Amino acid sequence: MTLRRPFTLLVALCAVAFVGAACGSSGGSSSSSTSTAGSAGSQAAQATTSSTGSATLRLGVFPNVTHATGLAGIEKGIFADKLGPNVKLQVQSFNAGPAAVEALFGDAIDATFVGPNPAINGYVKSKGDALRVIAGSTSGGAYLVVRNTIAAPADLKGKKLATPQLGNTQDVALRSWLKQKGLKADTHGGGDVSILPQENAQTLDAFKTGAIDGAWVPEPWATRLVTEAGAKVLVDERDLWPGGQYVTTQLIVAKKYLEKYPDVVKRLLEGQVAATDYVNQNQADAQKAANDQIEKLTGKRVGDALISASWKNLTFTVDPVATSLKSNADAAVSLGLLDLGNVDLAGIYDLKILNQVLAAQGKPQVKQL
């Protein structure tokens, strides 16, 4: 069942028994696979890699609908074809943004789809040296869902709410929203509203048992709370952003990999542009492809109807919506969850190669900070 705003909830990808989240729950990798490139565009790909010889690209992705571009692009061989026969594509699945960024720090992966706040934290932690945002992927898909007895922000006083992880994208969004509504919440679970960061699967169980009163979570967990536990939507995060657009998932790369293999990164971005076109223009087939890849990564297939219903509520775009990332960072700083120090956040973006790829295809350029 789909509810419409102001109590609108997208019926989104709901991986049964899957613990991960778009940029939320704690945990490490869940699966990996290896793919070699196909023959499409092989002559250009051979020219691209000839200066570097053979290379490997280790790419992280989450088995979640907000990572549909990556999932479908991997499943359909779009990335492999664009990378070419001299680049081996290795795919690794993660449950959490911080875990994916730590893997990039530890040289376990070279690039990954990830949410904005883990990328910000990783960039600041490394003093701007570890990573770069090179493209967008998805906008939208996060909600504050609560018990039916809660009708307004004032009703949240004395209540307990969950987020996927302290300082993650949804955690910052909830704390910032509560602050705007005049409600206090500290990082130890105290204040007018008690915030309890926890894994999303635990959040679902906690809501069912009455241990919490709601949660600010990404899909598919918001839908699961509504359809399986009787929650309702209090806030659709799209309503808080200009034009309803904010970054949910973006593509980042290790700075040292970008410097060593710029041609491979260009091919990766050609794959990202092609995969984005594919998911937007071939919805039914792309939904099946994303589901097929989720099944490979988790061992669980998702209901096709849920994926189909979710597609129209998300925006798949190569634009990383840079202004929203800056707003996320500003909110985290104001909450005491982030100290930028002397780090210039504008340097987190390197969109030159993406814009070259877009220009070559006659597509509009994207902006950075």
SVG drawing of the C-alpha trace seen along z (x, -y; Angstrom):
<svg xmlns="http://www.w3.org/2000/svg" viewBox="-3 -27 55 44">
<polyline fill="none" stroke="black" stroke-width="0.4" points="0.0,0.0 1.3,-3.5 0.4,-6.5 0.4,-10.0 1.8,-13.2 1.7,-14.8 1.8,-11.2 3.5,-9.9 5.8,-7.0 7.4,-5.5 6.9,-1.7 10.6,-0.9 13.0,1.8 12.6,4.1 15.3,6.7 13.8,9.4 16.3,10.3 18.8,7.9 20.5,5.8 22.1,3.1 21.0,-0.5 21.8,-3.1 24.2,-5.0 23.2,-3.8 23.6,-0.7 26.9,0.4 28.6,3.4 31.1,4.4 31.1,5.9 28.6,8.7 29.7,10.0 32.1,9.5 32.3,10.6 34.6,10.2 33.7,9.2 35.8,8.6 34.8,6.1 32.9,7.1 33.6,6.2 31.6,3.1 33.8,0.1 36.8,2.4 39.0,0.4 38.6,-2.8 39.0,-0.9 42.2,0.6 43.6,-2.8 42.5,-4.0 44.4,-1.4 47.4,-1.1 49.2,-3.8 48.7,-2.1 48.6,1.6 46.1,3.8 44.3,2.5 41.8,3.6 38.9,1.4 37.5,2.5 34.0,0.9 31.8,0.8 28.0,0.8 25.1,1.4 22.2,3.8 19.6,1.1 17.3,-0.7 19.1,-4.0 22.1,-2.3 20.1,-1.1 22.4,-2.8 25.4,-0.9 23.5,2.4 21.8,2.4 25.0,1.1 27.0,3.9 24.4,6.6 23.9,5.5 27.7,5.3 27.5,1.6 30.5,0.7 32.5,3.7 31.9,2.8 32.9,-0.8 36.0,0.2 37.2,2.5 39.0,5.8 42.2,4.6 40.4,3.5 39.2,6.2 36.1,5.0 35.7,6.4 32.5,5.6 32.2,5.5 29.0,5.1 28.7,3.0 26.0,2.5 27.2,-1.0 28.7,-4.1 31.3,-4.4 32.4,-0.8 32.8,-1.6 34.9,-4.7 37.1,-2.8 37.6,-0.2 38.7,-2.9 41.0,-4.3 42.5,-0.8 43.1,-0.3 40.5,2.5 38.5,0.7 39.2,-2.0 35.7,-3.6 32.3,-3.2 28.7,-4.4 28.1,-6.1 26.0,-8.7 27.1,-12.3 28.0,-12.3 30.4,-9.3 32.1,-10.9 32.3,-14.3 33.7,-12.6 36.3,-10.7 37.4,-13.8 37.8,-15.8 39.4,-13.0 42.1,-12.7 42.4,-16.5 41.2,-16.4 43.6,-13.8 41.7,-10.5 38.8,-10.8 37.0,-12.8 33.3,-12.9 33.2,-12.3 29.5,-11.9 26.0,-11.7 23.8,-8.7 20.5,-9.1 18.4,-11.9 15.6,-11.3 14.4,-8.3 14.7,-9.2 11.8,-9.7 10.9,-10.2 8.3,-7.5 6.5,-7.5 3.6,-6.0 0.1,-7.0 -0.4,-8.8 2.3,-11.4 0.9,-14.2 3.3,-17.1 6.9,-17.8 5.7,-18.8 4.3,-15.2 7.9,-13.9 8.9,-15.4 9.8,-12.5 9.8,-10.0 12.6,-7.7 13.7,-7.8 16.2,-5.8 18.7,-6.6 21.1,-4.2 24.3,-5.5 25.6,-8.5 26.7,-11.2 25.4,-9.4 23.3,-11.2 19.9,-10.5 21.2,-11.1 22.3,-14.6 19.0,-15.2 17.0,-14.2 19.0,-16.2 19.0,-19.3 15.2,-19.1 14.6,-18.7 16.8,-21.7 14.8,-23.7 11.6,-22.7 13.0,-23.8 13.6,-20.2 16.9,-19.2 18.7,-15.9 22.2,-15.1 24.6,-12.4 24.1,-10.3 20.4,-9.7 19.3,-12.5 17.3,-15.7 13.7,-16.4 13.9,-13.6 16.1,-10.5 18.0,-9.5 19.2,-5.9 21.5,-5.1 21.2,-1.4 21.2,1.0 18.1,0.7 17.0,4.2 17.1,3.6 15.1,0.5 12.3,2.4 12.2,4.9 12.4,2.1 9.5,0.3 7.4,3.5 8.1,4.1 7.4,0.5 11.0,-0.2 11.1,-3.2 8.5,-5.6 9.9,-6.2 13.0,-6.6 14.6,-8.7 15.7,-6.1 16.4,-5.6 14.6,-3.1 13.8,-0.3 13.5,-0.6 10.9,-3.4 8.6,-1.3 9.2,1.7 8.3,-0.3 5.0,-1.4 4.0,1.9 5.2,4.3 4.9,2.3 2.1,-0.2 4.2,-3.4 3.3,-6.5 5.3,-9.2 5.8,-12.4 8.5,-13.9 9.4,-13.3 12.9,-14.7 12.3,-15.9 10.0,-18.5 12.9,-20.1 15.1,-20.8 14.8,-23.2 13.1,-21.5 12.9,-18.3 16.5,-17.5 19.2,-16.3 22.0,-13.9 21.3,-10.4 24.0,-8.4 27.1,-9.6 30.1,-8.0 33.5,-8.6 37.0,-7.5 40.3,-7.2 42.3,-10.3 45.5,-8.2 43.6,-6.0 42.2,-9.0 45.8,-10.3 47.2,-7.0 44.4,-5.8 42.6,-8.9 41.7,-7.0 40.1,-4.2 38.1,-6.7 37.0,-8.3 35.7,-4.9 34.0,-4.4 32.2,-7.7 31.2,-6.8 29.7,-3.7 27.9,-5.8 26.4,-8.1 25.3,-5.1 23.9,-3.3 22.0,-6.4 20.5,-6.6 19.7,-2.9 17.8,-3.0 15.8,-6.1 14.9,-4.9 14.4,-1.1 12.6,-1.1 11.1,2.4 14.3,4.1 16.5,2.0 14.4,2.9 14.8,6.6 18.6,6.1 18.9,4.3 17.0,7.1 19.1,9.8 22.2,8.1 20.8,7.8 20.0,11.5 23.6,12.2 25.0,10.0 22.6,11.0 21.0,14.4 17.6,12.8 15.3,11.6 13.0,8.6 9.3,8.4 9.2,7.0 6.1,4.9 8.0,3.1 10.8,2.2 8.5,1.0 6.5,-1.2 9.7,-2.7 11.3,-3.8 9.0,-6.8 9.9,-8.3 13.6,-8.4 15.7,-10.6 18.6,-8.8 21.1,-11.5 24.8,-12.0 24.4,-15.4 25.8,-15.1 23.6,-18.1 26.7,-19.7 24.7,-22.4 22.9,-19.8 26.2,-18.2 27.4,-21.6 24.2,-22.0 24.7,-18.5 28.1,-19.5 27.0,-22.8 24.3,-21.1 26.8,-18.5 29.1,-21.3 26.3,-23.2 25.4,-20.1 28.9,-19.5 29.2,-16.3 31.8,-17.6 34.9,-19.8 36.0,-21.0 39.1,-22.6 41.1,-24.2 39.7,-21.8 38.0,-23.4 35.0,-21.3 34.8,-22.6 37.9,-20.4 35.8,-17.3 34.6,-17.5 36.5,-16.6 33.9,-16.8 36.1,-17.7 36.2,-14.3 32.5,-13.8 31.8,-17.1 34.2,-16.0 32.2,-12.8 28.9,-14.8 30.2,-17.4 31.3,-14.7 27.7,-13.4 26.1,-16.8 24.6,-16.5 24.3,-19.4 27.3,-20.0 27.0,-19.6 28.2,-22.1 30.3,-21.7 30.8,-24.0"/>
</svg>
